[in-house]
Amino acid sequence: MKRIAFLLAVMVAAVAAYCAIPHYTDENLNYRVTYKWGFIQKQAGSANFMLRKTPEYYTARLTARTQPWADRIFQVRDTLNGRMRLGDMAPLVYDKVTHEKNDYRHDHLTYTYSGDVMTAKSRRLRYNKQGEPYYTDTTLVAKMPGTDMLSVYYLVRRLPFDTMKIGTIAHASIFSGKRIENLAVKYLGKEKVELNGKTYECYKINFSFSSERLKNSSAPMWAWISTEGARVPVKLVGELPIGQIQVLWNDPDGKY
């Protein structure tokens, strides 16, 4: 569930550069995370995404937490903070604090650019079995486009869907604290989604992750992104061994 929640934290025509549509100022988006298995459907958590534009860069924050009943199964209290460039919204800083059950982790990445190559300096904080902190420093390098679990939210929303053919697969590098994975985004056309007492026309996409060692380093997921305005992600679905997780937008103008 944590991977799916992030991909709010979670989500180019093969992309060689970022697109320029749409333009963003400030936004505050709320989501509910629902567990679904057959006729069972219950809210398992919530997430909030906040974006602010300054004269120098964008700042973004994503928070995710599980409901009390879900805490007993797998507690999540995660915060992602980031900074992105004006214009192309490429990441400058990525900071991820994860607190899951008794596991506390902190990743901090800073990015630099040279031509079409991006470099991330990563510092990871972990604790050993004795509860003592230790740090790991790593340098990660990839060709653009590149993103992380926070800035990907805008990379996907800025894709030129209206000029993409159904079935087009686009690729980007996605950075974590210790490695780079390959993100593949497949455009599946337009589809209507009924939610919040409203019907949204959406771009439907499928995305999956792979690494050098694994063809699929996590289960594939599906997202529905509104075709109007700021292209808000309306719905995200990820399969679990039993059931699925759905991330649903709490439209302030809809019914919830």
N, C-alpha and C positions, 0 to 999 in steps of 0.2 A: 504493500500500500504506500510506503514512503516514496518509492520511485514515481508512482502515479501522482501523488499529491504534489511533488516537486514539479512535475511536468505541467502544472498550471503555469511549477516550477519547471510543468512539465512540459513543450512543444516548442536546387532551388530549382522545367527547363534546367538542366544541370547548372548549379549556381556557381558563378565565378566572382560575384560581388553582391553586396546587399542591395535591396530595392529601396525605393524612396517613397513607398505608399503603405499605409497612410502616415501622416505626421502626428506625433503625440505630444501632449502637454502634460497635464496631471490626471491621474485616475485612481480610483479606489474600488476594487472588485472583490466581492465575497462569494465563496463557494461552499457547498455542503458535500461531504464525501459520504457516499451511501454504499453499503454492502448489499448485494443482491444474489440470492440463490433460490431459484424456482419462484415460488410465491412469497418467499421471505424477502423483505426489503426494509432495511433499518439504517438510520443515519449513524455512521461510524466516526465521523470527524468533521472538521471545518478547516477552511483555509482563507487567507486574505492576501490580496496582492495590491501593493501601493506603488505608484510611480510619481516622481516629482521631477520637473525640468528646471534646471538652474542655468545661469548664463554660460557656465563652463561645461556642464555634463548633465546626464540623467542620473538620478539615484532611484533604486528600486529595493523593495523589501517584500519577501514572501514568508508568511508564517503558517504553520500547519500544526494541528493538534487533534488527538483522538478524543472521543466521548468517554465518559467514565466507564461505561460497560465494556468498551473496546480496550481501555487501558489494562484491563485484567488479562487480555489476550496478547496485546502488543502495544505498549504505550509509546506515543510519538509526541515530541515537543521540539519542533524544528524551526529554525530561523535562518533565512538566506538574505544577505544584504549584498548589493552590488552597485557599481558605477559603470556607466556606458557613455561612449562618445556621442556628441551631438552629430546629427546627420545620419550616419550609418548604424548607430546604436551598437557598435562593436564593444565587447566588454573591456573595461579597464581594471576593475577590482571585483573579486568574487570572494565572499566570506560566508561560510556555512557552519552553523552550530547545530549539532545533532544530539538530542538526548532521548534515547530509546531504551526503556527499561532501566538497567543499571549502566548502560553504555553511554559515555559522554565523548564526543569527538568535535574537533574544531579544525577546519581547513581554511587557509587564507591564500588566495592567488592574486598576483599582480601581473598585468599583461603589458608587453611592449610590441611594437610593430616595425617591420622593415620590409618594404615592398609588399609582396603577397604572403609573407611569412609572419606568424605570430608566435611569441614566446611567453610562456607562463612560468613565473617563479612561485613554487608552491611550498608552503610550510604547513605541516600537519601535526596537531597535538593529539596524542593518545595517552592512555594509562595502562601500565602493565598489571599483572595479577596481584601485585603488592600495593596497587593504588598509587604508584609513583608516576609522575608525568614524564613523557619523553617526546622529542620533536624529530621529525623527518623532513629534510629539505630535498626538493626535486625540481629539476628543470624540464619542462615539457615544450616541444616545438612541433608545429603543424602549419600547413598551408591554409590560407583563408579559403572559404569562410570557416570560422571557428566560433564556438559558443560554449556556454556552460548551462547548468540546470536552472539558472535564473534568466540570463539574456536570451536563451532559446525561446522563451515565451514571446519575445518580440521578433526574433528571426523568422519564426513560422508565420506570424500574423502579417508580416510585410512581404510575403511571397506574391509574385504576379499571377495569382490563380486564374484570372480572366484570360490570360494568354497561354496558359498551360493546357496541354492535351490530357485527357483522362488516361491514367496509367503512367504518366511521367514520374520518374523517380529522381529525386534530387539528394545530394549528399553534403554533409558538413562534418567537421571534427567537433567532438564535444569533450571538454576538459573536466576532469574530476581532480581530487587532491593528489592522486597517485598515478593516473594514466590517462590516455586519450582513447576514446572509443569512436567508432564510425556511426553517425546518425544518418539513416536513410528515410526520406519522406516521400510517400507515394500519394499523388493526387487522385482521388476517386470520383470527382465530379461534385455536383450540387445535390443536396438532400434537405428535406424539411424536418425540423425537430420541434415537437410539441413539449413545452415546458413553461412553468410559471403562468399557466392559463393563456399562453400565447403560442403562435407558430412562427418559428424563425427559419428563414432560408439560409442554409449554411454551405460552406465548402467542407467536404468530408475528406479527411486524410488518414493514412495509416503510417505509423512510424515504428522503426525497430532499431535496435542497437547491436553492434557486433564489435569484436576486438580481434587482435591477431591470433589469439588462442581459441576464441569461440565464435562460431558463425552467428549465434544468437546469445548475447550476454545477458539479455533479459527478455521477457515475453513481449510480443508486439502489442501495440495499443492503437486505439482509434480516437480521433478528435473531430468535432464539428465546430467550425468557426463561422460566426455570423458574416454574411456578405455585406452588411451595411455598416456605415459609420466607421468606428474604430476597430472593427473586426474582432469583437469580443469572443473568446472561446466560450461556447455555450455548454458543451458536454465533452467529457473524456471518459473512455471505457477501457479498462484493462482486465484481462482474464487472470484468475487465480486458480490454484489446483482444485479448489472447490468454490464455485460461484465466481462473481466478478465484482470489481470496484467501479462505481460510477462517480465522477466528479461533475456536479451540476451547478450552474451559475444561478445565484440569487439575484435576478434582475430586479432592481429597486422599483421599476415601473410595472412589474408583473405581479402575479399572485403567488405567494409562498406560504 
